[in-house]
Structures are given as C-alpha cells and as structure tokens.
Amino acid sequence: MKAIIGVDLGGTNIVVGAVAEDGNGLYGLSTQRTPAAGGPDAVVELMVKMTRECMEETRKMLGPDIEFIGVGIGAPGPLDRNRGIVLIAPNLGWRDMPLRDRISEAVGLPASLDNDANCAILGEWWRGAAQGAKVVVGLTIGTGVGGGIVIDGKLFHGASDIAGEIGHTTVDLNGRRCKCGNYGCVEAYASGAAIAARAVEGLEAGASSKLPEYVNGDLSAIDAQLVYRAARDGDEFAREVVRDTARFLGATVANMVNTLNPDVVVVCGGVTLAGDQLFVPLREEVRRRAFKPAVAACRIVAGALTGTAGVYGAAATFKAWYCDGKE
Amino acid sequence: MKAIIGVDLGGTNIVVGAVAEDGNGLYGLSTQRTPAAGGPDAVVELMVKMTRECMEETRKMLGPDIEFIGVGIGAPGPLDRNRGIVLIAPNLGWRDMPLRDRISEAVGLPASLDNDANCAILGEWWRGAAQGAKVVVGLTIGTGVGGGIVIDGKLFHGASDIAGEIGHTTVDLNGRRCKCGNYGCVEAYASGAAIAARAVEGLEAGASSKLPEYVNGDLSAIDAQLVYRAARDGDEFAREVVRDTARFLGATVANMVNTLNPDVVVVCGGVTLAGDQLFVPLREEVRRRAFKPAVAACRIVAGALTGTAGVYGAAATFKAWYCDGKE
C-alpha cells in the first residue's frame, strides 16, 4: 500500500497524518501547537519530527510494506508553488521561507507546497462534503477567512498562485477596514476575530445578552465559539450576531454563485458549529441575492472533515503535483 | 479557406460577420437594429437574412472556394447551451426560444449558442486585447453589465452555464436596488443606464455642470455617452460621475483579482470611451483594494475589438464547441 503524508501548518496548530493514496484511510494523525515564537527553525523541526512519528506510527499499524511516496504541505500566506517557498506568513513572521525543500531534505521524500485554505477545500472535494462536485467554491473561517476553488477536481490557482482569496473580496465598499488594507472585506465581518469584535461592540453599546455571564463579565474573553454557544443556548443577541454574519457571508457566497456557478459551496471552520443558526439565514441570503438558476444548481454545505480537511487536501495536492505531472 | 459566421444578437443591434477559421480575417460585416417589437420570428428572420447576405458577400470577396463550416451565435440571457435554447431574454421578451436550431435549419449549417458577454470576452482573448492571457476576466458595459471568464483559452461556464454574471455581484450590501432583485450590484452603479441615472440625480440635486447645455435642458436626454463626452471636455461634475463609476467598477475588479488572479482584466463597451478618465482611477482603486502580488500579475485594459468582439467570439465558441469536441 502507498500513502502520502499530509502536513497542515496553521498559525495555531500543526496537524499531520498519513493518507492512503486512494484516500481510503487516515493514519497516525497528530496535532501540536505551532511553536511560532521559536522562529522558522523550531517550526520546521517540529513538522519534521511529527512527520517521522506519523510514518513510524503508520508502519506499526499497517506493517512494514507501506510505502510513503511523499509529503504534501499546506501553509498560510501567499506562496510560490513552483519554488516551494512561503513568500509572506504574517502570523508566523516568515518571509521567503523555502519550506518545501527543508521538509523534503530532512524527511528524505519528495514534497509539494500549497496554500492551506486551498488544501482544505481540495480535501473536502476529495473525501468530504464536496465529493463529486464539478465546481467547488470553499470558505475556511477561522482567525481569518480563507478560500479555495476546485474545478473538475483540480485546484484553480490563477495566473500567479493567488486565486481563491475570497475572504478579501468587498461586500461593503465603504465598510470596516480589513487587516489587508482594503475596506469592507467579508473577513472584516465574518472571521472568528471579527465575530467576537462585533459581539463585544454590541455589548459595550448596551445590548441585552447573557454573553457576559459566560465570561464572568470579562468581555475580552468572548470569542466566536462562545457566541455560537450562546446562540445555540437561545441568547437573542448572540443569534443576531450570527444572523448578521450570515448576511455578510451570504452576500459573498452569492457573489461566488453568480461569478463561478458552483454546484457546491462548502463552508469550513469553527463557524459551522453555529449549525442551522448560521446556515438557514445564509442560504436565505444567497437565494435573495443570486440568480435563481445558479442558486438552484448549488448546494451550500458545512465541511465534513473537521480538523482533517487540510491533511487530506495537502496529501491530494501532493498527488496532483507529483503523480499527475507536477501541474 | 474555411470560415465561421459569427452572429451577435443584442437587445439593440444584431451584428453578423464571417470570421476566418484561424481568426485572421473578418468579412461581410453588417449591423442592423434588432426588431425586438416584431417578436421572435422577426428577429430570427433578420438573423437568417443577415447570415445569408454575409455568406454571399464573403464569397464575392474571397471567391467560391470559401467553405462555411458553421454559425456561432451569441445571445443575451440565461441559456441552455447543450439544447441551444435561450431560456429568458427580458429585453427581447423571449422564453425558452430554440434559437440555435432555428438558425441552423434555416441556414443549413451546424450552429452553436453561447452567452453574448461570454462571446465578447472570448473574442478579446482570441483576437483582441487579452491575447495570450492564461486567465481573463472580462466586463462588458452597455445597457447592463455582463461578464465572462476565459481560462486557458476556454470559456468557463460553471456547473450550469451561468458563470460570469459579474455585473450582478454585490459591492455595497445595503446599496441601490438592481433590476435583478439584489441590492448593491455593480450593474446598479456602472451600467450605461445607471451612469446616466446617477448624473441626472446629481443635476436634479443642484450639481453645477455644463451637461444640461448639451441637451438644451432636457435632462431625460442625458445618456452615458454624453457623460463621457462632457468628462473629456473637462466638465468637473461629469468627471466626478466617471470617477465614482471607476470606484464601483474598481471594487468589482479587485474582487475578481483576489478571487481569480487573472493576468488580464478586459473592460469592453461604450464606457471605455471615457479613456483615462475611467482607467486611471479604476486601476488606482484596484491597487488600493486587491492583494499586491495579484495586482502586479494583472493588466487592466480596454477591449480592442469595438463592435466586433461579439462576432469574433461567437465564431470562436462555435469552433470550440464543434471542432474541438462539443464541449
């Protein structure tokens, strides 16, 4: 049996697992905090260590005949896929980091590099909620909002590997300033950080809510997960924050539906914990805004591979890059 | 020599020409008003008549050896390419019109059908301002705002032939209502009709401008062309209207740059008559909003095939559909 190691490098966690070449099996999965403060060397060292341990663990489970054909790496930031270099990763403080070759040399296997959000969406197409779709538009909602586009089973990278930055598309021309420098990006409203910030702003402006009780009055402890929990618990203000999030996300998804006419839109990340509180108004907003026949052709679903989409997808990008002709 | 007849059906005009199979030549070009009020039969009859005259004219010029291999038709509205049917064309009052087969049977040649804006953008890729580009995003600005996406020389149609409706993407969530039912579409600001409406609104609100002098005080006679002319003549208010148009278009183009990372964005239609008045602030707005490396990879240009992009592109869609495997 052949397997590919998928390595999903995030600003918060590193997740590593061995994926069977046909996608039917995930072995030796492990998660560790990203030692970002230790600089690039500490991060690379841990990625290599986790990769070796994953291979060992997988061999123990499946026997010594297992053959590892390579390592697929998903990493944040604009990157140069051909050269295997992370150009800029603000959360890690990296610039021009030759991540692919450092991992490849240390592990003794060929490796590939792609964007982390791209990997997650390709993972959802390969083994998750978007299986069988012809055109997939995906959003990954965490600290920021990432995106990815899969067409006929292949990631769409654009002219210079930057395609899919859907989190930084404008839905309100004169809106909130985003960290990217633009105004009114959906990320400025619907990222985990933005959801928490909007909740705190509302509370400080006097909104009636049980949210402060969850954090003993310390509003700085409110995060997006807590907003979803309060919404599930029936808190009206928390529900309003989630509904507003659905509105901004809905305008963005409607833009993608009219532009790319996908058959599946997959929304990944912690925000999906809000469940119907999010998805019911999200689908309604898309119906309100996008062309009817395009809406009719499109399912809007939550990601199915919680925590592992990036590992599956990183392995899939290696497979596409290495086995199918390094495209 | 082989040639394809390109037929560009618009709400206002029908344009027909014979395009050499290799794109190196356009013959027997003619334009007529669309007899929309006469119903589908009058329109089809005129399209057939123009096609026959074009073939005759081309034979006269190039000799009897010319072989016509088919007819490519560009038409407005959502359509079913496989069945060759225009589903809805509000400006023509059509529903479920089997346009492709009616033309094909009357002319005695195979025919194909695609969206008119798609055809114009493919035409610009084939023979116009976007030649050689890997990823093209195009906008056609006339009465409405159409769009098209070309990837690796092929139109991108999405899951159900609706991809490319960029004119109906939201840039202002709470903005002007658009004819499509959505709020804040770029078409509601940057179409010819919207440009004229915004100018008239400004004048009625007391803006100082020479625009009324051009129309002897009859504001209802102001159209977008006149606004561009006044802007070129130095009228400050007209320039402001064009700058605002650039701002809305710029946010839309920036969204496309971040989403699709094109190497060329091509803007077609009457609005390009505004020249630098439009393109200088448009490029600036895109630079302000989109990711630097994506902006660096992208040229934003005016269409080069004024009045004929749709004919070239309709012929190219026939070629792709018929000669390259009916995809």
Interface residues (C-beta under 8 A of the other chain):
Chain A: P78 L87 A133 K134 V135 G147 I149 I151 F156 H157 G158 A159 S160 D161 I162 A163 G164 E165 I166 H168 T169 T170 V171 D172 L173 N174 G175 C180 G181 N182 Y183 R247 F248 A251 A254 N255 M256 N258 T259 L260 N261 P262 D263 R288 R289 A290 F291 P293 A294 A296 A297 C298
Chain B: P78 L87 A133 K134 V135 G147 I149 I151 F156 H157 G158 A159 S160 D161 I162 A163 G164 E165 I166 H168 T169 T170 V171 D172 L173 N174 G175 C180 G181 N182 Y183 G184 R247 F248 A251 A254 N255 M256 N258 T259 L260 N261 P262 D263 R288 R289 A290 F291 P293 A294 A296 A297 C298
